[in-house]
Amino acid sequence: MQRGTRGADRPPTRAHAPARAYDRAMAGERTAPGDHAVRPEIEDSWARLRRLGLDPERSRETHRMPLAELEELRRATGLATVLPVLRATLFAPGDATPLVLAVSDPKARILWMEGEHRLRRAVDAIGFEPGALWSEDAVGTNGIGLAARTARPSQVHSAEHYLRSHHNWTCFGVPIRDPRTGRPAGVVDLSGPAAGGPHYLRQLALTAARLAETELRAAHLEGLHRLRTVAVPLLARFGGPALVVDPSGWTAAAVGIPGPPRLALPPDSWEGGGVHFVPTLGECTVEPLADGWLLRPSEPRPAAPAEPAGPGLVELDLRRPERPELRVNGSAGCWSHTPSPRHTELLLLLSLHRDGLSAAELAEALFAEPARTVTVRAELSRLRRHLGPLLEARPYRLSACAEVTVFGPDDPYDMLPGSAAPAVRALRADLAHGVLRLPRSPRAAQPSASSCANSSSLGSSSPARPSGTSR
């Protein structure tokens, strides 16, 4: 991401095709025939940073947190356990591998760095150091910032960096997933001189992230084992069914009830216990433990006369790019779910197209390849496990009895930042230009600035929308 050690003062070759495309983009010009094709995620990042007013010729002053704050953040992330295996794997004793390893938190704040000494001196010169904020907003398009914002592996090579001072470098950032929650716990990034070629960084970075996740998973299992040693004698004292779960909802021990592997806990915890509704268990008495929760299902009540089922309320909350949330409120109760990136794209498209879309139309919207229907059908089959009868087929659509609301981010261009689907990219532009509005039920909670009244189209300016989607 920064200057290399050999030829560091030489600017990148101006005739280089990626540099020509970069120069045209920074000048606000259209690409010319023969220019290097800019990848969609890089193009989107550049456009976003230009709207924010970041000068590509001069970086902003790097924000560095105090040492005490850095140490506290290191402890809070729990990523210190992954460092020994990363060091041992990437840096053999006496080996001068030309790369720099950086580990950041989910907000792209650098926690630790390792690497060859000459490269470390070079990157220190422009603020690539522990405690620095390396988000896109702060230092432009880069591997850490792009991976942190999109929650996807992200490579940024040479002139793909937004700041010209970074063009002699290549980097590859990969999110580290927390095995307890499935959400990003941080980013591992490998950087090296662009002249050395980026081919080896990709596999090394992906391997490093998987090793880190393996270490986190082992630490999680060890924590569950410790909780289990406390829970088993505690549960033996109860005559009825009970179970103990860790703070993320993973079951440590259960008695008198088939304990599910994991329970869906409320986002804001239970605030000290009490009686709460728990999906799959019903009403439970909840008591806090030192490292988890004790749950005791309440006695079943006599069945009340069935009431006519009203329309269900489906909310797709995309205001936090790192954590989309699907909430359903219906006659069978309330529940929430964090969908995968692909499922989030499908839910967004089906929310906008209430009359439904065929598998071919969805494949064109997601991949610009109508023939990829097998992939679409497989993903929809998995999604139906969560939605049940709310997801209908032939064509694929959300049930007509459901009231659907989509909450979007304040900046429409932050809508699903990790998605390169043609329909989603067109949707961002249409929202920003006021061509369409996201669907909203009158019963929905307060939305963000970009969530407005109902819409049933991706908008007339969508160049890649599926055929027959103007309904």
C-alpha positions in Angstrom: 0.0 0.0 0.0 3.0 2.3 0.4 6.4 2.9 -1.1 8.6 -0.1 -1.9 12.2 -0.3 -0.7 13.9 -0.4 -4.1 13.1 2.3 -6.5 10.8 3.8 -3.9 11.2 7.3 -5.2 10.3 6.5 -8.8 6.7 7.2 -9.8 4.8 4.4 -11.5 5.2 4.2 -15.3 2.8 6.7 -16.8 2.2 4.5 -19.8 1.0 1.7 -17.7 -2.7 0.9 -18.6 -4.0 0.8 -15.0 -2.4 4.2 -14.4 -4.1 5.7 -17.5 -7.5 4.5 -16.3 -6.7 5.9 -12.9 -5.8 9.3 -14.3 -9.0 9.5 -16.4 -11.1 8.5 -13.4 -9.6 11.1 -11.1 -10.1 13.7 -13.8 -13.7 12.7 -14.1 -13.3 11.5 -17.7 -14.7 8.4 -19.4 -12.5 5.5 -20.1 -11.0 5.3 -23.6 -10.5 2.3 -25.8 -7.4 0.4 -24.7 -7.6 1.6 -21.1 -7.3 -1.0 -18.4 -10.7 -2.3 -17.2 -11.3 -1.1 -13.7 -13.0 -3.8 -11.5 -16.5 -2.8 -10.2 -15.5 -2.8 -6.5 -12.6 -0.5 -7.3 -14.7 1.8 -9.5 -17.4 2.0 -6.8 -14.7 2.8 -4.1 -13.2 5.6 -6.2 -16.6 7.1 -7.0 -17.5 7.1 -3.3 -14.2 8.7 -2.2 -14.6 11.4 -4.9 -18.0 12.2 -3.5 -16.4 12.5 0.0 -13.9 15.0 -1.4 -10.7 12.9 -0.6 -7.8 14.4 -2.6 -6.0 11.6 -4.5 -2.8 13.7 -4.6 -2.5 14.3 -0.9 -3.5 12.0 2.0 -5.2 13.3 5.0 -3.4 13.3 8.3 -3.4 9.8 9.7 -5.4 9.4 12.9 -3.5 7.4 15.5 -5.0 6.3 18.8 -3.1 6.6 22.1 -1.2 3.5 23.2 -3.5 2.9 26.2 -6.5 2.9 23.9 -4.7 0.6 21.4 -4.0 -1.9 24.1 -7.6 -1.9 25.3 -8.8 -2.4 21.7 -6.4 -5.3 21.3 -7.8 -7.0 24.4 -11.4 -6.3 23.4 -11.1 -7.9 19.9 -9.6 -11.2 21.2 -7.4 -11.4 18.2 -4.1 -11.7 20.1 -4.6 -15.4 20.2 -4.1 -15.6 16.4 -0.8 -13.8 16.2 1.6 -16.7 17.1 0.3 -19.0 14.4 0.4 -16.1 11.8 4.0 -15.2 12.7 5.1 -18.9 12.6 3.4 -19.5 9.3 4.4 -16.3 7.4 7.8 -15.4 8.8 10.3 -18.3 9.2 13.4 -17.5 11.3 16.0 -15.7 9.2 13.6 -15.4 6.3 13.4 -11.9 4.7 10.0 -12.4 3.0 9.2 -9.1 1.2 5.8 -8.5 2.8 4.1 -6.8 5.7 1.4 -8.4 7.8 -1.2 -6.2 9.4 -4.1 -7.2 11.6 -6.9 -4.7 12.1 -10.2 -4.6 14.0 -13.5 -4.5 12.0 -13.3 -0.7 11.6 -9.9 -0.9 9.9 -7.9 0.3 12.9 -4.5 -1.4 12.8 -3.8 -3.4 15.9 -0.5 -5.3 15.1 2.1 -5.3 12.3 4.9 -7.7 11.4 7.3 -7.8 8.5 10.7 -7.3 6.9 12.5 -4.4 8.5 13.1 -2.4 5.3 9.5 -2.6 4.3 8.4 -1.6 7.8 10.5 1.5 7.6 9.0 2.3 4.3 5.4 1.9 5.4 5.9 3.8 8.7 6.9 6.8 6.6 3.3 7.4 5.6 1.5 6.2 8.7 0.9 2.5 8.1 1.5 1.5 11.7 -0.2 0.1 14.7 -2.9 2.5 16.0 -3.5 4.1 12.6 -7.0 4.2 11.1 -6.7 2.6 7.6 -10.3 2.9 6.5 -11.2 4.0 3.0 -12.6 7.3 4.2 -9.2 8.1 5.9 -6.6 6.9 3.4 -8.5 5.9 0.2 -9.0 2.6 -1.5 -6.8 -0.1 0.1 -7.0 -3.7 1.0 -7.8 -3.3 4.7 -10.3 -0.5 4.2 -12.1 -2.2 1.4 -12.3 -5.6 3.2 -13.6 -3.9 6.3 -16.3 -2.0 4.5 -17.5 -4.8 2.2 -16.8 -7.8 4.5 -15.2 -9.6 1.5 -11.6 -10.5 0.5 -10.3 -7.5 -1.3 -7.2 -7.0 -3.5 -5.9 -3.5 -4.3 -3.0 -3.5 -6.7 -0.8 -0.6 -7.8 -2.9 2.1 -9.5 -6.1 0.7 -8.0 -5.2 2.6 -4.8 -7.0 5.9 -4.6 -4.0 7.8 -3.3 -1.3 8.2 -5.9 1.4 7.8 -3.2 0.3 4.2 -2.7 0.7 3.1 -6.3 4.0 1.3 -5.8 2.3 -1.2 -3.5 -0.1 -4.1 -3.7 -2.2 -5.5 -0.8 -4.8 -8.1 -0.1 -7.1 -7.9 2.9 -9.4 -10.7 4.1 -12.0 -10.5 6.9 -11.6 -12.8 9.9 -15.0 -14.2 10.8 -15.8 -14.6 14.5 -16.9 -18.3 14.7 -19.3 -17.4 17.6 -21.3 -14.8 15.7 -20.4 -15.2 12.0 -19.6 -11.5 11.9 -16.2 -10.0 11.1 -13.8 -9.9 14.0 -11.1 -8.0 12.1 -9.1 -8.0 8.9 -5.7 -9.7 8.1 -3.8 -7.9 5.4 -0.6 -8.7 3.5 1.2 -5.9 1.6 4.3 -5.9 -0.7 5.9 -4.0 -3.5 3.7 -3.9 -6.6 6.7 -4.7 -8.8 6.9 -8.2 -7.1 3.4 -9.1 -8.5 0.3 -9.8 -6.4 -0.2 -13.5 -7.3 1.3 -14.9 -4.0 -0.4 -12.4 -1.7 -3.9 -13.7 -2.4 -3.3 -17.3 -1.3 -1.1 -16.3 1.6 -3.8 -13.8 2.9 -6.6 -16.3 2.5 -4.6 -18.9 4.3 -3.7 -16.5 7.1 -7.4 -15.6 7.6 -8.4 -19.3 7.7 -5.7 -20.0 10.2 -6.8 -17.1 12.3 -10.4 -18.4 12.3 -9.3 -21.8 13.3 -7.5 -20.4 16.3 -10.6 -18.4 17.2 -12.8 -21.5 16.9 -10.4 -23.4 19.2 -10.6 -20.6 21.7 -14.4 -20.7 21.5 -14.6 -24.4 22.0 -12.3 -24.1 25.0 -14.5 -21.4 26.5 -17.6 -23.6 26.0 -15.8 -26.5 27.8 -15.0 -24.2 30.8 -18.6 -23.1 30.9 -19.8 -26.7 30.7 -17.8 -27.7 33.8 -19.7 -25.0 35.7 -23.1 -25.7 34.1 -23.3 -29.5 34.6 -23.4 -29.5 38.4 -25.7 -26.4 38.3 -28.2 -28.1 36.0 -28.2 -31.3 38.1 -30.0 -29.3 40.9 -33.0 -28.6 38.7 -35.9 -31.0 38.4 -37.2 -29.5 35.1 -35.7 -28.8 31.8 -32.9 -26.2 31.6 -29.9 -25.3 29.6 -26.8 -23.0 29.7 -25.6 -21.0 26.8 -22.6 -18.7 26.3 -23.0 -15.0 25.6 -23.4 -15.7 21.8 -26.1 -18.3 22.4 -24.1 -21.5 21.9 -25.3 -24.3 24.1 -22.8 -25.5 26.7 -25.0 -28.0 28.5 -28.7 -29.0 28.7 -30.9 -31.3 30.9 -34.4 -32.5 30.2 -34.5 -30.8 26.8 -32.8 -31.4 23.5 -30.4 -28.5 23.5 -30.1 -26.8 20.1 -26.6 -26.0 19.0 -27.2 -22.3 19.2 -30.1 -20.0 20.3 -30.9 -16.7 18.6 -30.3 -14.2 21.4 -31.6 -10.6 21.2 -29.1 -8.1 19.9 -29.0 -6.1 23.2 -28.9 -9.2 25.5 -31.5 -9.7 28.2 -30.4 -6.9 30.6 -30.2 -8.9 33.8 -32.6 -11.8 33.2 -36.3 -12.2 33.7 -38.9 -14.0 31.6 -38.3 -13.7 27.9 -39.6 -15.3 24.7 -36.9 -17.5 23.1 -37.3 -18.9 19.5 -37.7 -22.7 19.6 -38.2 -22.7 23.4 -41.0 -20.3 24.0 -41.2 -18.3 27.3 -38.1 -18.9 29.5 -36.9 -17.7 32.8 -33.5 -16.3 32.1 -30.7 -15.9 34.7 -27.3 -14.4 34.1 -24.1 -16.4 34.8 -20.5 -15.3 34.9 -19.9 -16.5 31.3 -23.4 -17.0 29.9 -27.0 -17.5 30.6 -29.2 -20.1 32.4 -32.5 -20.7 30.7 -35.5 -22.6 32.1 -38.5 -23.0 29.8 -41.8 -22.1 31.4 -44.6 -24.6 31.9 -46.8 -24.8 28.8 -50.0 -22.8 29.1 -53.5 -24.0 27.9 -53.9 -23.3 24.2 -55.9 -20.1 23.6 -58.5 -19.9 20.8 -56.9 -19.4 17.5 -57.1 -15.9 16.1 -57.3 -15.1 12.4 -53.7 -14.7 11.2 -53.0 -11.2 10.2 -50.4 -10.0 7.7 -46.8 -10.6 8.7 -44.3 -7.8 8.9 -41.0 -8.4 7.2 -38.2 -6.0 7.8 -34.8 -6.1 6.0 -32.4 -3.8 7.8 -29.4 -2.7 5.8 -28.4 0.3 7.7 -25.3 -1.4 9.2 -23.3 -2.7 6.2 -21.3 -5.2 8.4 -24.5 -6.7 9.8 -27.7 -6.9 7.7 -30.7 -8.2 9.7 -33.9 -9.8 8.7 -36.8 -9.4 11.2 -40.2 -11.2 10.9 -43.2 -10.3 13.1 -46.2 -12.6 12.5 -48.9 -14.6 14.1 -46.3 -17.3 15.0 -44.2 -14.9 17.0 -41.2 -12.7 16.3 -37.7 -13.7 15.2 -34.6 -12.2 13.6 -31.8 -13.6 11.4 -28.5 -12.4 10.0 -28.6 -13.5 6.3 -25.6 -14.2 4.2 -24.4 -11.7 1.6 -26.0 -13.7 -1.2 -29.3 -14.2 0.7 -29.3 -10.4 1.5 -29.1 -9.6 -2.2 -32.0 -12.0 -3.0 -34.1 -10.6 -0.2 -33.5 -7.1 -1.4 -34.5 -8.0 -5.0 -37.6 -9.9 -3.9 -38.6 -7.0 -1.6 -38.6 -4.7 -4.6 -40.3 -7.1 -7.0 -43.4 -8.3 -5.1 -44.9 -9.9 -8.3 -41.9 -12.2 -8.3 -38.9 -13.0 -10.5 -37.9 -16.2 -12.3 -34.7 -18.0 -11.6 -33.3 -16.7 -14.9 -34.2 -13.1 -14.0 -32.6 -13.4 -10.6 -29.4 -14.9 -12.2 -29.2 -12.0 -14.6 -29.7 -9.5 -11.8 -27.0 -11.1 -9.6 -24.4 -12.4 -12.1 -25.4 -10.8 -15.5 -25.7 -14.5 -16.6 -29.3 -15.8 -17.0 -28.1 -19.3 -17.4 -26.9 -19.6 -13.7 -30.3 -20.8 -12.5 -28.9 -23.8 -10.6 -26.9 -21.5 -8.3 -30.0 -19.2 -7.8 -32.3 -22.1 -7.0 -29.8 -23.6 -4.5 -29.5 -20.3 -2.7 -33.3 -19.9 -2.6 -33.7 -23.4 -1.2 -31.4 -22.5 1.6 -33.2 -19.2 2.2 -36.5 -21.0 2.5 -35.3 -22.8 5.6 -35.5 -19.5 7.3 -38.5 -17.9 5.7 -40.7 -21.0 5.3 -44.1 -20.2 3.7 -43.1 -16.5 3.4 -41.0 -17.4 0.3 -43.1 -18.7 -2.6 -42.0 -20.1 -6.0 -43.1 -20.0 -9.6 -42.1 -17.2 -9.8 -39.9 -16.6 -6.7 -41.6 -14.0 -4.5 -42.3 -13.0 -0.9 -45.8 -13.9 0.2 -48.5 -11.4 -0.8 -49.8 -11.4 2.9 -46.4 -10.0 4.1 -45.9 -6.3 4.6 -42.3 -5.6 3.6 -40.0 -2.8 4.7 -36.4 -2.2 3.7 -34.2 0.1 5.8 -31.3 1.5 3.8 -28.1 3.4 4.9 -28.1 7.2 4.8 -25.8 7.1 1.8 -27.4 5.0 -0.9 -24.0 4.1 -2.2 -23.3 2.2 1.1 -26.2 -0.2 0.2 -24.6 -3.7 0.4 -21.1 -2.4 -0.2 -19.7 -5.9 -0.7 -22.1 -6.6 -3.6 -21.0 -6.3 -7.2 -24.3 -7.6 -8.6 -25.4 -5.5 -11.6 -28.9 -5.0 -10.2 -27.6 -3.8 -6.8 -25.1 -1.4 -8.4 -27.9 0.0 -10.5 -30.2 0.2 -7.4 -27.6 2.3 -5.5 -27.5 4.8 -8.4 -31.3 4.9 -8.7 -31.7 5.6 -5.0 -29.1 8.3 -5.0 -30.8 10.0 -8.0 -34.3 9.7 -6.5 -35.5 7.4 -9.3 -37.0 5.0 -6.8 -37.6 4.5 -3.1 -37.3 1.5 -0.8 -40.5 -0.3 0.2 -41.9 0.6 3.6 -44.9 -0.7 5.5 -47.0 1.9 7.5 -46.4 -0.4 10.5 -42.6 -0.3 10.3 -40.4 1.4 12.8 -38.6 4.7 12.1 -36.5 4.3 9.0 -33.2 5.9 7.9 -33.1 8.8 5.6 -33.0 6.7 2.4 -36.0 4.4 3.3 -39.2 5.8 1.9 -42.5 4.7 0.4 -43.3 1.5 -1.5 -41.7 0.8 -4.9 -42.0 -2.1 -7.2 -39.2 -1.4 -9.7 -35.5 -1.1 -9.9 -36.0 2.1 -11.8 -35.8 3.1 -15.4 -32.1 4.0 -15.2 -31.1 0.5 -14.2 -29.0 -0.8 -17.1 -28.7 -4.3 -15.9 -32.1 -5.0 -14.4 -33.8 -8.3 -15.3 -36.2 -8.2 -18.2 -39.8 -7.8 -17.1 -39.0 -6.2 -13.8 -41.0 -3.0 -14.3 -44.2 -4.0 -12.7 
